[in-house]
Amino acid sequence: MRMYVLKKLTLYSLSFLIMLSCIGQVAHGASDGGRTAADFLLIGTSARSAGMGGAYSAVSTGASATFWNPAGMTELATGEVLLGHFSWFQDINIEHGAVAYQPSERVSIGAQIGFLDYGLIDGRDENGLSTGNLSAYDLYAGLSAGYEINSDFSVGITAKVINQNLDNVSATGFAADIGTKYVYSKFTFAAVATNIRPSMDFNGVSEPLPSMVRVGVAGRPFNDDFLTSIEFSKQFQGETVFRHGLEYGFSDQYFIRTGYSFYPSSESRAFGSGITMGAGVKFTRAEINYAFTAHDEYAGEDLHRFSLTFKLGQ
């Protein structure tokens, strides 16, 4: 009876996320070229996730789950803080911070903030004359909650506020993420709908947010040292992506990772593009991770990412 109920709950959750995807396709299908606002929301956080190619919805736990899948926070054994940084092309820098805490046996709560700084931009008027430097940045902040229905099945939700600023023009919007996670034997299944909101208005122009559905599975089929993850994601307006990540741990302290992202709609890809590599070291109360992304899909350049994780409490 218990297994039957779990299967029904999982089926309903997946059906709900698929329904959201279909609604998004219909609501936004007539837009111009699939343009979206606040595309920075698509940039994944944590160097561990980047090292595994972004196939992370079924892997994420603790503070990282506030971004990837709020249902994953329920696997938190103690409080956790995550700090991430990487420099994009030119003067663009991305910072991210998250914290997660378990106030009771079944409930977990978390918060996150992300900041994308574009640096100074040379402003020009309609005649091409310089008007001085302009500042531009994107920002989001969110609150998350996860609930463990039982030891195998969890659900979670994130509510976030989004702000984009270009000199004296700004826009603010709100969005939500909904996630589920189900553990069966050595495997974990996850389904997440992210950035759910009809549109966001920027200086009188209304555009949809980069909403998407992600479905993934992760597992340790051989032993606890080897982790593999596969994920499928579909933007309501945009590309379909298949991701695969691998992680191997030595003595549960040293880790090496690799991942790959495949875009079926891409007509041509440079050799090595979509491949990521990473490494990490775990201490008693801290973990340091690094990831290298070759020809990042957003920047078109090689990227280096770093993140730190700290355990709080006992």
TIPA-647992 format. One record per residue: residue number from 1; residue in three letters; x negated, y, z of N, C-alpha, C in turn. Coordinates in steps of 0.05 Angstrom, whole numbers. Each point is the difference from the previous one (the first is absolute). Layout:
{atom NUM 'ala' {X Y Z} {X Y Z} {X Y Z}}
...
END
This chain:
{atom 1 'met' {-16 -24 0} {16 24 0} {-17 25 0}}
{atom 2 'arg' {-21 0 16} {-18 23 2} {-14 5 -27}}
{atom 3 'met' {-10 -20 -13} {-13 3 -26} {20 10 -21}}
{atom 4 'tyr' {25 -9 2} {20 9 -19} {5 30 3}}
{atom 5 'val' {2 9 25} {5 29 5} {-23 16 -10}}
{atom 6 'leu' {-25 -9 4} {-24 15 -9} {0 2 -30}}
{atom 7 'lys' {7 -22 -13} {0 0 -29} {21 20 -11}}
{atom 8 'lys' {23 0 13} {21 18 -8} {-8 29 4}}
{atom 9 'leu' {-13 6 23} {-9 28 5} {-21 8 -20}}
{atom 10 'thr' {-18 -17 -6} {-21 6 -20} {12 5 -27}}
{atom 11 'leu' {20 -17 -8} {13 3 -26} {15 27 -1}}
{atom 12 'tyr' {14 7 21} {14 25 1} {-19 24 -2}}
{atom 13 'ser' {-23 -2 14} {-19 22 0} {-12 4 -28}}
{atom 14 'leu' {-8 -22 -13} {-11 1 -27} {21 11 -20}}
{atom 15 'ser' {25 -9 3} {21 9 -17} {5 30 2}}
{atom 16 'phe' {-2 10 25} {4 28 5} {-22 17 -13}}
{atom 17 'leu' {-25 -10 2} {-22 15 -12} {2 -1 -31}}
{atom 18 'ile' {8 -22 -11} {4 -2 -29} {22 19 -9}}
{atom 19 'met' {22 1 16} {22 18 -6} {-10 29 0}}
{atom 20 'leu' {-17 8 19} {-10 27 0} {-16 5 -25}}
{atom 21 'ser' {-16 -19 -9} {-15 3 -25} {18 5 -23}}
{atom 22 'cys' {22 -16 -2} {19 3 -23} {13 28 1}}
{atom 23 'ile' {8 9 24} {12 26 3} {-19 21 -10}}
{atom 24 'gly' {-26 -2 8} {-20 19 -8} {-3 1 -30}}
{atom 25 'gln' {0 -24 -13} {-3 -1 -29} {23 15 -14}}
{atom 26 'val' {25 -5 10} {23 13 -13} {0 30 5}}
{atom 27 'ala' {-6 8 25} {2 28 7} {-21 17 -14}}
{atom 28 'his' {-24 -12 -5} {-22 16 -11} {-7 -8 -29}}
{atom 29 'gly' {15 -18 -11} {-7 -11 -26} {0 20 -23}}
{atom 30 'ala' {15 23 3} {1 19 -21} {-19 23 3}}
{atom 31 'ser' {-19 -2 19} {-18 23 4} {-22 1 -21}}
{atom 32 'asp' {-15 21 1} {-20 6 -21} {-26 -13 6}}
{atom 33 'gly' {-5 -23 -12} {-27 -12 1} {-7 -12 27}}
{atom 34 'gly' {19 -4 18} {-7 -12 26} {-16 17 18}}
{atom 35 'arg' {2 26 -2} {-15 18 17} {12 0 28}}
{atom 36 'thr' {-18 1 20} {10 0 28} {-15 21 15}}
{atom 37 'ala' {12 9 22} {-13 19 18} {-15 -16 21}}
{atom 38 'ala' {-19 13 13} {-15 -11 23} {-12 -27 -6}}
{atom 39 'asp' {-14 -3 -23} {-13 -25 -8} {-21 -8 20}}
{atom 40 'phe' {-10 18 17} {-20 -7 19} {10 -21 20}}
{atom 41 'leu' {27 -3 2} {11 -21 17} {-7 -28 -9}}
{atom 42 'leu' {-9 -3 -24} {-8 -26 -11} {-28 -8 8}}
{atom 43 'ile' {-15 18 11} {-28 -6 7} {-1 -16 26}}
{atom 44 'gly' {-8 -25 -2} {-1 -17 24} {-20 9 21}}
{atom 45 'thr' {5 -8 24} {-17 8 22} {-16 -25 11}}
{atom 46 'ser' {-21 5 13} {-18 -19 13} {-19 -13 -21}}
{atom 47 'ala' {-25 -2 7} {-20 -12 -18} {4 -30 -2}}
{atom 48 'arg' {11 -13 20} {5 -29 -3} {21 -5 -22}}
{atom 49 'ser' {21 15 0} {20 -4 -21} {-11 6 -28}}
{atom 50 'ala' {-16 20 -2} {-13 7 -26} {-18 -22 -9}}
{atom 51 'gly' {-15 -12 19} {-18 -22 -7} {14 -25 -10}}
{atom 52 'met' {26 -3 8} {16 -22 -9} {18 7 -23}}
{atom 53 'gly' {-7 22 -14} {15 7 -24} {27 12 5}}
{atom 54 'gly' {7 7 25} {26 11 6} {22 -21 3}}
{atom 55 'ala' {-8 -26 0} {20 -22 5} {2 -3 30}}
{atom 56 'tyr' {15 18 12} {-3 3 29} {27 0 16}}
{atom 57 'ser' {22 0 -14} {26 2 14} {5 -23 19}}
{atom 58 'ala' {-10 -24 -8} {4 -24 17} {-23 -4 19}}
{atom 59 'val' {-22 16 -2} {-23 -2 17} {0 20 23}}
{atom 60 'ser' {10 23 -5} {-3 23 18} {13 -6 28}}
{atom 61 'thr' {-14 8 20} {9 -2 28} {-8 26 14}}
{atom 62 'gly' {11 4 23} {-9 23 17} {3 27 -14}}
{atom 63 'ala' {-20 17 4} {2 28 -10} {2 2 -30}}
{atom 64 'ser' {-14 -18 -15} {1 1 -29} {28 -6 -11}}
{atom 65 'ala' {17 -15 16} {26 -7 -9} {19 24 -1}}
{atom 66 'thr' {-7 22 13} {17 24 -2} {2 10 -28}}
{atom 67 'phe' {-21 -5 -16} {0 7 -29} {10 -23 -17}}
{atom 68 'trp' {-10 -24 4} {5 -22 -18} {26 -15 4}}
{atom 69 'asn' {7 -5 25} {24 -15 6} {6 2 30}}
{atom 70 'pro' {19 17 8} {4 5 28} {8 -26 16}}
{atom 71 'ala' {10 -20 -14} {6 -25 13} {-25 -14 11}}
{atom 72 'gly' {-23 6 -12} {-25 -12 9} {-10 10 27}}
{atom 73 'met' {11 22 10} {-9 10 26} {7 -19 22}}
{atom 74 'thr' {19 -17 -4} {9 -18 22} {-21 -21 6}}
{atom 75 'glu' {-20 -4 -17} {-22 -18 6} {-22 12 17}}
{atom 76 'leu' {5 25 8} {-20 14 16} {-2 -12 28}}
{atom 77 'ala' {-24 -6 9} {-5 -11 26} {-6 21 21}}
{atom 78 'thr' {-10 23 -10} {-6 23 18} {2 25 -16}}
{atom 79 'gly' {-4 23 13} {1 25 -15} {-23 2 -20}}
{atom 80 'glu' {4 15 -21} {-20 2 -21} {0 27 -14}}
{atom 81 'val' {-24 10 -7} {-4 25 -14} {-16 -5 -25}}
{atom 82 'leu' {9 11 -23} {-14 -3 -25} {-6 28 -11}}
{atom 83 'leu' {-26 3 -8} {-9 25 -13} {-13 -7 -27}}
{atom 84 'gly' {8 14 -21} {-11 -5 -26} {-8 25 -15}}
{atom 85 'his' {-20 -3 -17} {-10 23 -16} {-12 -10 -26}}
{atom 86 'phe' {5 14 -22} {-17 -3 -23} {2 25 -18}}
{atom 87 'ser' {-22 5 -14} {-3 22 -18} {7 -9 -28}}
{atom 88 'trp' {20 14 -12} {8 -6 -27} {-18 15 -19}}
{atom 89 'phe' {8 3 -25} {-17 14 -19} {1 30 6}}
{atom 90 'gln' {-21 14 -10} {-4 29 5} {0 5 30}}
{atom 91 'asp' {17 19 9} {0 8 29} {24 -11 15}}
{atom 92 'ile' {13 -20 -11} {24 -10 13} {-7 -21 22}}
{atom 93 'asn' {11 5 23} {-4 -18 23} {26 -10 11}}
{atom 94 'ile' {1 -25 9} {24 -12 11} {-6 -9 28}}
{atom 95 'glu' {17 8 19} {-3 -8 28} {26 -14 9}}
{atom 96 'his' {-3 -20 17} {24 -14 10} {-5 -9 28}}
{atom 97 'gly' {21 3 17} {-1 -10 27} {26 -13 8}}
{atom 98 'ala' {-2 -21 16} {24 -14 8} {-4 -12 28}}
{atom 99 'val' {22 -3 15} {-1 -12 26} {24 -18 3}}
{atom 100 'ala' {-3 -23 13} {23 -18 5} {-2 -10 29}}
{atom 101 'tyr' {23 -5 11} {2 -8 28} {24 -18 4}}
{atom 102 'gln' {-1 -19 19} {22 -18 5} {11 5 28}}
{atom 103 'pro' {22 16 2} {11 6 27} {15 -24 12}}
{atom 104 'ser' {8 -19 -16} {14 -24 11} {-8 -24 -17}}
{atom 105 'glu' {10 -23 9} {-8 -25 -14} {8 -1 -29}}
{atom 106 'arg' {24 11 -6} {10 -2 -27} {-2 26 -17}}
{atom 107 'val' {-5 22 13} {1 26 -13} {-28 11 -3}}
{atom 108 'ser' {-6 11 -23} {-26 14 -5} {7 27 -12}}
{atom 109 'ile' {-16 20 7} {4 27 -12} {-27 10 -10}}
{atom 110 'gly' {1 18 -19} {-25 11 -11} {4 27 -12}}
{atom 111 'ala' {-22 13 -6} {1 26 -14} {-24 2 -18}}
{atom 112 'gln' {3 15 -22} {-22 3 -19} {0 28 -12}}
{atom 113 'ile' {-23 8 -10} {-2 26 -14} {-20 -3 -22}}
{atom 114 'gly' {5 11 -23} {-18 0 -23} {-4 27 -11}}
{atom 115 'phe' {-24 7 -8} {-6 27 -10} {-18 -2 -24}}
{atom 116 'leu' {9 12 -22} {-15 0 -25} {-8 29 -6}}
{atom 117 'asp' {-25 7 1} {-10 27 -4} {-13 2 -28}}
{atom 118 'tyr' {11 18 -16} {-10 3 -27} {-23 19 -2}}
{atom 119 'gly' {-8 13 22} {-21 19 -1} {10 26 -12}}
{atom 120 'leu' {-19 17 -8} {7 26 -12} {3 -2 -30}}
{atom 121 'ile' {21 12 -10} {6 0 -29} {-3 28 -11}}
{atom 122 'asp' {-13 3 -23} {-3 26 -12} {26 8 -13}}
{atom 123 'gly' {12 21 11} {26 10 -10} {-3 18 -24}}
{atom 124 'arg' {18 -3 -19} {0 17 -24} {28 11 -5}}
{atom 125 'asp' {2 25 -12} {26 10 -7} {6 -7 -29}}
{atom 126 'glu' {22 10 -11} {9 -7 -27} {-19 8 -22}}
{atom 127 'asn' {-18 19 7} {-21 9 -19} {-26 -14 3}}
{atom 128 'gly' {-2 -19 18} {-24 -15 5} {-20 13 18}}
{atom 129 'leu' {8 22 13} {-17 15 18} {1 -12 28}}
{atom 130 'ser' {-23 -1 13} {-2 -12 26} {16 16 21}}
{atom 131 'thr' {15 -14 17} {15 13 21} {-10 -9 28}}
{atom 132 'gly' {-23 -13 0} {-12 -9 25} {6 -30 5}}
{atom 133 'asn' {-11 -10 22} {4 -28 6} {27 -5 13}}
{atom 134 'leu' {12 -23 -7} {25 -9 11} {-5 -25 17}}
{atom 135 'ser' {15 -4 20} {-2 -24 16} {24 -18 -6}}
{atom 136 'ala' {-4 -26 1} {21 -20 -5} {-4 -24 17}}
{atom 137 'tyr' {22 -11 11} {-2 -24 16} {27 -15 0}}
{atom 138 'asp' {-1 -26 6} {23 -16 4} {-1 -12 28}}
{atom 139 'leu' {23 -4 13} {0 -9 27} {25 -17 5}}
{atom 140 'tyr' {-3 -22 15} {23 -15 9} {-5 -9 29}}
{atom 141 'ala' {22 -3 14} {-1 -10 27} {25 -18 5}}
{atom 142 'gly' {-4 -22 14} {22 -19 4} {1 -12 27}}
{atom 143 'leu' {24 -9 8} {4 -15 24} {12 -27 -8}}
{atom 144 'ser' {-11 -22 12} {8 -27 -7} {10 -15 24}}
{atom 145 'ala' {17 -20 -5} {10 -18 21} {3 -28 -12}}
{atom 146 'gly' {-9 -19 15} {2 -28 -9} {14 -17 22}}
{atom 147 'tyr' {16 -19 -9} {15 -17 19} {-4 -29 -7}}
{atom 148 'glu' {-9 -16 19} {-4 -28 -3} {26 -15 6}}
{atom 149 'ile' {14 -10 -20} {25 -15 4} {-7 -26 14}}
{atom 150 'asn' {-21 -13 -8} {-10 -24 14} {-30 -2 -8}}
{atom 151 'ser' {-12 -22 7} {-29 -2 -4} {-7 -2 -30}}
{atom 152 'asp' {19 -5 -17} {-6 -4 -29} {10 24 -17}}
{atom 153 'phe' {19 15 9} {13 20 -17} {1 27 13}}
{atom 154 'ser' {-9 21 -15} {-1 27 10} {10 19 -21}}
{atom 155 'val' {11 23 9} {8 21 -17} {-11 27 10}}
{atom 156 'gly' {-2 20 -18} {-11 25 8} {10 23 -18}}
{atom 157 'ile' {-2 24 10} {7 24 -15} {-18 23 6}}
{atom 158 'thr' {-6 16 -19} {-16 24 3} {15 24 -11}}
{atom 159 'ala' {1 21 15} {11 26 -9} {-23 20 -3}}
{atom 160 'lys' {-2 14 -22} {-22 18 -4} {8 26 -13}}
{atom 161 'val' {-15 21 7} {3 26 -12} {-23 5 -18}}
{atom 162 'ile' {5 12 -23} {-20 4 -21} {-2 30 -7}}
{atom 163 'asn' {-24 10 -2} {-3 28 -7} {-22 3 -22}}
{atom 164 'gln' {6 15 -20} {-19 7 -21} {-3 30 -1}}
{atom 165 'asn' {-25 10 -2} {-5 28 1} {-20 8 -22}}
{atom 166 'leu' {7 20 -16} {-18 11 -20} {1 31 3}}
{atom 167 'asp' {-21 10 13} {-2 29 6} {24 8 17}}
{atom 168 'asn' {17 17 -10} {23 9 15} {26 -14 -7}}
{atom 169 'val' {-2 -22 -15} {24 -16 -8} {-2 -27 14}}
{atom 170 'ser' {22 -8 13} {0 -25 14} {26 -14 -2}}
{atom 171 'ala' {0 -25 6} {25 -17 -1} {-2 -20 23}}
{atom 172 'thr' {23 -5 12} {2 -19 22} {23 -19 -5}}
{atom 173 'gly' {-5 -26 5} {20 -20 -4} {-2 -22 21}}
{atom 174 'phe' {19 -18 -1} {1 -22 19} {4 -26 -15}}
{atom 175 'ala' {-11 -22 11} {2 -26 -13} {-1 -22 21}}
{atom 176 'ala' {6 -24 -8} {0 -23 19} {-12 -25 -13}}
{atom 177 'asp' {-12 -17 16} {-10 -26 -8} {15 -21 16}}
{atom 178 'ile' {7 -22 -12} {14 -22 13} {-16 -26 -6}}
{atom 179 'gly' {-7 -15 21} {-16 -24 -5} {9 -24 16}}
{atom 180 'thr' {-6 -24 -11} {6 -25 14} {-25 -18 -2}}
{atom 181 'lys' {-3 -17 20} {-22 -19 0} {10 -27 11}}
{atom 182 'tyr' {-7 -22 -13} {8 -26 8} {-24 -19 -1}}
{atom 183 'val' {-4 -14 22} {-23 -18 3} {10 -29 -2}}
{atom 184 'tyr' {-12 -16 -17} {7 -28 -3} {-26 -16 -3}}
{atom 185 'ser' {-5 -16 20} {-24 -16 1} {-25 17 -3}}
{atom 186 'lys' {-17 -4 -20} {-24 16 -3} {4 25 -18}}
{atom 187 'phe' {24 6 -7} {5 21 -19} {19 22 11}}
{atom 188 'thr' {-5 24 -9} {17 23 7} {12 12 -25}}
{atom 189 'phe' {26 5 1} {14 12 -23} {9 28 8}}
{atom 190 'ala' {-2 19 -18} {8 27 6} {14 13 -23}}
{atom 191 'ala' {19 18 6} {14 16 -20} {4 28 11}}
{atom 192 'val' {-8 20 -15} {1 28 9} {11 18 -22}}
{atom 193 'ala' {18 18 8} {8 22 -18} {-11 25 12}}
{atom 194 'thr' {-14 16 -16} {-14 24 10} {9 25 -14}}
{atom 195 'asn' {-3 22 14} {6 27 -10} {28 2 -11}}
{atom 196 'ile' {19 -10 14} {28 0 -9} {12 27 5}}
{atom 197 'arg' {7 14 -21} {13 26 0} {6 7 -29}}
{atom 198 'pro' {23 13 -5} {7 6 -28} {-20 18 -14}}
{atom 199 'ser' {-8 23 12} {-17 19 -14} {-12 19 20}}
{atom 200 'met' {-19 16 -10} {-13 21 16} {-2 25 -17}}
{atom 201 'asp' {7 23 11} {0 25 -15} {-26 16 6}}
{atom 202 'phe' {-14 7 -22} {-24 16 2} {3 25 -18}}
{atom 203 'asn' {2 23 13} {2 25 -15} {23 0 -20}}
{atom 204 'gly' {23 -11 7} {23 -1 -17} {1 -23 -19}}
{atom 205 'val' {-20 -17 0} {0 -24 -18} {4 -25 17}}
{atom 206 'ser' {20 -15 -6} {6 -24 15} {-11 -25 -14}}
{atom 207 'glu' {-16 -15 15} {-12 -25 -11} {3 -22 21}}
{atom 208 'pro' {2 -25 -9} {2 -22 19} {-27 -6 13}}
{atom 209 'leu' {2 -12 24} {-24 -9 13} {-9 -27 -12}}
{atom 210 'pro' {-25 -8 4} {-11 -25 -11} {10 -24 16}}
{atom 211 'ser' {26 -5 -1} {12 -22 14} {-8 -27 -13}}
{atom 212 'met' {-3 -20 16} {-7 -26 -11} {9 -23 18}}
{atom 213 'val' {-1 -24 -11} {5 -24 15} {-25 -17 -2}}
{atom 214 'arg' {-9 -11 23} {-23 -18 1} {8 -27 12}}
{atom 215 'val' {-8 -21 -12} {6 -27 10} {-27 -16 0}}
{atom 216 'gly' {-7 -11 23} {-26 -13 2} {0 -25 17}}
{atom 217 'val' {-20 -16 -3} {-4 -23 17} {-30 -3 7}}
{atom 218 'ala' {-6 -6 24} {-28 -3 9} {-2 -26 17}}
{atom 219 'gly' {-23 -12 -1} {-3 -25 15} {-29 -8 4}}
{atom 220 'arg' {-3 -20 17} {-26 -12 6} {2 -30 -7}}
{atom 221 'pro' {0 -7 -25} {6 -28 -8} {-21 -20 8}}
{atom 222 'phe' {-25 8 4} {-21 -19 7} {-8 1 29}}
{atom 223 'asn' {-7 23 10} {-7 3 28} {3 30 7}}
{atom 224 'asp' {-4 6 26} {4 27 9} {-20 20 -10}}
{atom 225 'asp' {-22 -9 -12} {-20 18 -10} {7 12 -27}}
{atom 226 'phe' {17 -14 -15} {6 8 -28} {29 10 -2}}
{atom 227 'leu' {3 25 -10} {26 13 -3} {4 8 -29}}
{atom 228 'thr' {23 -7 -11} {6 9 -27} {28 13 0}}
{atom 229 'ser' {3 19 -18} {25 15 -1} {7 7 -29}}
{atom 230 'ile' {25 -3 -7} {10 7 -27} {24 19 3}}
{atom 231 'glu' {1 21 -16} {22 19 3} {9 10 -27}}
{atom 232 'phe' {26 4 -3} {12 12 -23} {14 26 8}}
{atom 233 'ser' {-5 22 -15} {13 25 6} {11 12 -25}}
{atom 234 'lys' {23 13 3} {14 13 -22} {10 27 8}}
{atom 235 'gln' {-10 21 -13} {10 27 5} {27 3 -14}}
{atom 236 'phe' {18 15 14} {26 6 -13} {-5 15 -26}}
{atom 237 'gln' {-20 18 0} {-8 14 -24} {-30 -4 -2}}
{atom 238 'gly' {-9 -19 -16} {-28 -4 -3} {-7 -29 -5}}
{atom 239 'glu' {-25 -7 7} {-11 -25 -8} {7 -23 18}}
{atom 240 'thr' {-3 -24 -12} {1 -25 16} {-29 -8 4}}
{atom 241 'val' {-7 -9 24} {-27 -7 7} {0 -27 15}}
{atom 242 'phe' {-19 -17 -8} {-5 -25 14} {-28 3 13}}
{atom 243 'arg' {0 -6 26} {-25 3 15} {-7 -27 14}}
{atom 244 'his' {-26 -4 3} {-10 -25 13} {-24 8 17}}
{atom 245 'gly' {0 -10 24} {-23 6 18} {-10 -25 14}}
{atom 246 'leu' {-26 0 6} {-12 -22 15} {-18 11 22}}
{atom 247 'glu' {0 -14 22} {-18 8 23} {-11 -26 12}}
{atom 248 'tyr' {-26 1 6} {-13 -22 14} {-14 11 24}}
{atom 249 'gly' {4 -13 23} {-12 9 25} {-20 -19 11}}
{atom 250 'phe' {-21 11 11} {-21 -16 13} {2 4 30}}
{atom 251 'ser' {6 -22 14} {2 1 29} {20 21 10}}
{atom 252 'asp' {20 6 -17} {20 20 7} {-12 27 8}}
{atom 253 'gln' {-23 6 -12} {-14 26 6} {-9 14 -25}}
{atom 254 'tyr' {-10 -14 -20} {-10 12 -24} {18 -9 -24}}
{atom 255 'phe' {7 19 -17} {20 -6 -21} {-10 11 -27}}
{atom 256 'ile' {6 -15 -21} {-4 9 -27} {26 -3 -15}}
{atom 257 'arg' {6 19 -19} {26 1 -13} {-3 6 -29}}
{atom 258 'thr' {19 -8 -15} {2 9 -28} {30 -1 -8}}
{atom 259 'gly' {6 15 -21} {27 2 -9} {2 9 -29}}
{atom 260 'tyr' {24 -3 -12} {3 8 -27} {29 9 -5}}
{atom 261 'ser' {3 22 -15} {26 11 -7} {4 -2 -30}}
{atom 262 'phe' {22 -12 -8} {6 -4 -29} {25 16 -7}}
{atom 263 'tyr' {-2 17 -21} {22 16 -9} {9 -11 -27}}
{atom 264 'pro' {22 -14 -2} {8 -12 -25} {5 20 -22}}
{atom 265 'ser' {9 25 7} {7 20 -20} {-25 13 -12}}
{atom 266 'ser' {-23 -3 12} {-24 13 -10} {-10 -14 -26}}
{atom 267 'glu' {-3 16 -21} {-8 -11 -26} {-30 -6 -1}}
{atom 268 'ser' {-16 15 15} {-29 -4 0} {-10 7 28}}
{atom 269 'arg' {-20 -16 9} {-12 5 26} {-30 -5 -3}}
{atom 270 'ala' {-16 18 12} {-29 -3 0} {-8 -25 16}}
{atom 271 'phe' {-22 -12 -8} {-9 -24 13} {-6 7 30}}
{atom 272 'gly' {11 -17 17} {-5 4 29} {20 18 13}}
{atom 273 'ser' {17 14 -15} {20 17 12} {21 -16 15}}
{atom 274 'gly' {9 9 22} {19 -15 16} {-12 -18 21}}
{atom 275 'ile' {-27 -3 -1} {-14 -17 19} {-9 16 24}}
{atom 276 'thr' {5 -12 24} {-10 13 24} {-16 -20 16}}
{atom 277 'met' {-18 11 17} {-16 -16 18} {-2 14 27}}
{atom 278 'gly' {-4 -15 21} {-2 12 26} {-13 -17 20}}
{atom 279 'ala' {-5 11 23} {-13 -14 23} {9 13 26}}
{atom 280 'gly' {-2 -16 21} {8 11 26} {-15 -14 23}}
{atom 281 'val' {-1 14 22} {-13 -11 24} {20 5 23}}
{atom 282 'lys' {5 -21 16} {19 3 23} {-16 -3 26}}
{atom 283 'phe' {6 19 18} {-12 -1 27} {23 -6 20}}
{atom 284 'thr' {-6 1 25} {20 -6 20} {24 18 -1}}
{atom 285 'arg' {-5 26 -3} {22 19 -1} {0 18 -24}}
{atom 286 'ala' {-16 -6 -20} {-2 17 -23} {-5 -17 -25}}
{atom 287 'glu' {7 11 -23} {-5 -13 -26} {-7 21 -20}}
{atom 288 'ile' {-21 -4 -15} {-10 18 -21} {4 -14 -27}}
{atom 289 'asn' {13 14 -19} {4 -12 -26} {-8 20 -22}}
{atom 290 'tyr' {-10 -13 -22} {-9 16 -24} {12 -14 -24}}
{atom 291 'ala' {7 17 -20} {10 -11 -26} {-11 16 -23}}
{atom 292 'phe' {-6 -15 -22} {-9 13 -25} {20 -7 -21}}
{atom 293 'thr' {10 20 -13} {20 -3 -22} {-12 9 -26}}
{atom 294 'ala' {-3 -18 -19} {-11 7 -26} {21 12 -18}}
{atom 295 'his' {-5 24 -11} {19 13 -18} {28 1 12}}
{atom 296 'asp' {3 13 22} {26 2 13} {21 9 -19}}
{atom 297 'glu' {25 -12 2} {21 6 -19} {9 29 1}}
{atom 298 'tyr' {-4 14 22} {8 27 2} {-22 20 -8}}
{atom 299 'ala' {-24 -6 10} {-22 19 -4} {-16 -6 -26}}
{atom 300 'gly' {0 -25 -9} {-15 -7 -23} {-30 -2 6}}
{atom 301 'glu' {-7 1 26} {-28 -1 8} {-3 -21 22}}
{atom 302 'asp' {-26 -6 6} {-5 -19 22} {5 15 27}}
{atom 303 'leu' {12 -15 19} {6 12 25} {-12 -16 23}}
{atom 304 'his' {-7 14 21} {-10 -12 25} {18 8 23}}
{atom 305 'arg' {10 -19 14} {19 6 22} {-10 -12 26}}
{atom 306 'phe' {6 14 22} {-8 -9 26} {24 3 19}}
{atom 307 'ser' {2 -19 19} {21 2 21} {-10 -12 26}}
{atom 308 'leu' {10 11 22} {-7 -10 27} {26 -8 14}}
{atom 309 'thr' {-1 -22 14} {23 -9 16} {-9 -4 29}}
{atom 310 'phe' {16 11 18} {-6 -2 29} {23 -14 14}}
{atom 311 'lys' {-6 -19 18} {19 -13 16} {3 15 27}}
{atom 312 'leu' {25 3 9} {6 14 25} {12 -19 20}}
{atom 313 'gly' {-5 5 25} {12 -17 21} {-15 -26 3}}
{atom 314 'gln' {13 -19 13} {-12 -26 5} {3 -19 -23}}
END
